[in-house]
Amino acid sequence: MNASSFYLIVIAIAALVLWRRTRAMYRPIKGNGVRLLLPILYVLLPSIPIILNPKAHAASWEWICALIFGFLLSIPLIWTTNYELRSDQHIYATKNRSFIIVFVIIFIIRFLLRDYLKWLGTETEAALFVTVALGYILPWRIVSFLKFRRIYKNRIYTNKESLQNNI
């Protein structure tokens, strides 16, 4: 795979994520929120062979730095991801344009860092970048799930309370 096809694939994936996220602002989130955790599986399962690749030679401090950097990238995503209960009693992702800006900035940072770290070798570079991705996707999606569940439980409690008042 040459560099241009790699960049096209990455841009297509980023565009798909942004499209899906902006669409979620206009459609209610179905179920109890477990679907919010699915991206963790989508990233984790294919990442395991990349991270455990014996050709990926990185010092332990590099792995730790990649995780910390990923966690730092998750903070703005966590701040800009919120949910709201609307008048139709469904939970929606809050309309937030700053999320899109944050996502694009993280995308640009990863591209710039990728060009800067070419000296690592392709296997090591891929493993560290997957570690960075896991470092921001895991906390972001888990906290998003917890935010959703808080609103979901309040909605159920409010519905039960209103039913008892109507009786």
N, C-alpha and C positions, 0 to 999 in steps of 0.2 A: 504494500500500500504506500503510495507516494504521499508527500506532505499535503498537496492540494486536496486530494480525496479525503484525507484525515480531517482537514479543516472543514470541508463541506459537511462531513458526517457530524462533527461536533456542533457546527452552526445549526444543522437541521434538528439535532436533539435539543439544543437550547431553544430554538424557535418553537418546537413542540411543547416543551415545558412551559414557556411563556403563554402560548396559545391556550393550553389546558388550564393554567392558573387564571388567566383573565376570563375564560369561559365559566370557571367556577364561581366567579363573582356574581353571575347572573342566574345560576342554577342552584337549587338547594342541595346540600350534602345529604346523601341518602344513608340510611342505616345508623349505626351507633358510632361511626367514625373510624372503624377498623381499616377502612380503605385508605385512610390518611397514612397508615403505616406501610402500605404496600411498596412505595418507592424504596424503602429500606431493603426489602427482599430483592427488588429489581437491581439494586446496586451491589448489595452484599454477595449474592450468589455468584455472579460473574467475576467479582473482584477477588475472591479467595485464590483462584489459580494465579492471578497476576501478582498478588502480594507474596504468595508462597513460592514464586518462581525462584529456583536455585541460582539463576543467572542475575537476579536482582541483588547486587551487593551494596548495602547501605549500612552505615554505622547506626547503632541504637539511638544515638542522639538525633540522627536525621529522621528516623521514624517518629520519635517523640515530637520533634519540631513540626513535622508534617501534620500530626494529629492536633497539636496546639494551634497551628495556623488554620487548619480546617475549623476548629472550634471557634476561633476568632471570626472567621468568615460567617459562621452560623449566627452570630449575635445580631447583626442587622436584619437577617432573614427572620429571626424570631421576633424582633421588635415590629417588623412590618407585616407579620402574618397574624391576623385576628379574625374572629368569627362573631356574627351577630344573629340574634333571634329577630326575625322580621314579623310583621303583622299577620302573616299567613301561618305563623307558628312553625316555620321551617328555619333551619340554621343555614346561613350563607357565609361564604368568605367575605370579609369586609372589603369594600372597594377601596383600593389603595394603590395609587400610581407609584408611590415611592418604592413599593416592592419591586416593580419592574425596573426602576432605576438601579436599585441595589443589586438585583440579579444580573443586569448588564454589566455593572461595575465589577462584580465578582468574576464574571465571565472574562472580561478584559484583563483583570489581574492574573487569572490563571493562564491566559495566552501569553502575556508578557513574561511571567515566571517560567513558563515552558520554554520560551526562546532563550531566556537567560541560563537555564539549567541544562542545556544541550550536552554539556561536558560530562554529565553523569553516565551516559549510556542509555540506550533505549529501554532496556528491561528495568533498570533501577529507576529511571525517570517515570516510567509508566506506573510502577509499583508505588512510588511516593505520591504521584498525583492521584491515584486511586485512594490512597490513604487520606490525602487532603479532602477528597470528595466525601469519603465516609465520615471524616471529621466534621463536616458541616451538614451533611444530610441526616445523619443519625440524631444529633441533638435537635435540629430544626424540626424534623418530622415528629419526634417524640414530644417535644414541647407543644407543637401544633395539635397533636392528638389530645394532650392534657387540657389545652385551652378549649378545644371543641367539647371534650367530655364535661368540663365544668358548666358550660352553657347547656349541654344536653341534659345533665342532671337537674339543673335549675328549671329547665323547661318542663321536665317530668314532674318535679315537685310542684311547680306553679299550676300545671294542669290538674293534678290530684287535688290541690287546695281549692281551685275554682270549681271542680266537680262537687266537692263536699259542701261548698257554700251554696251551690244551686239546689242541693237536696233539701 
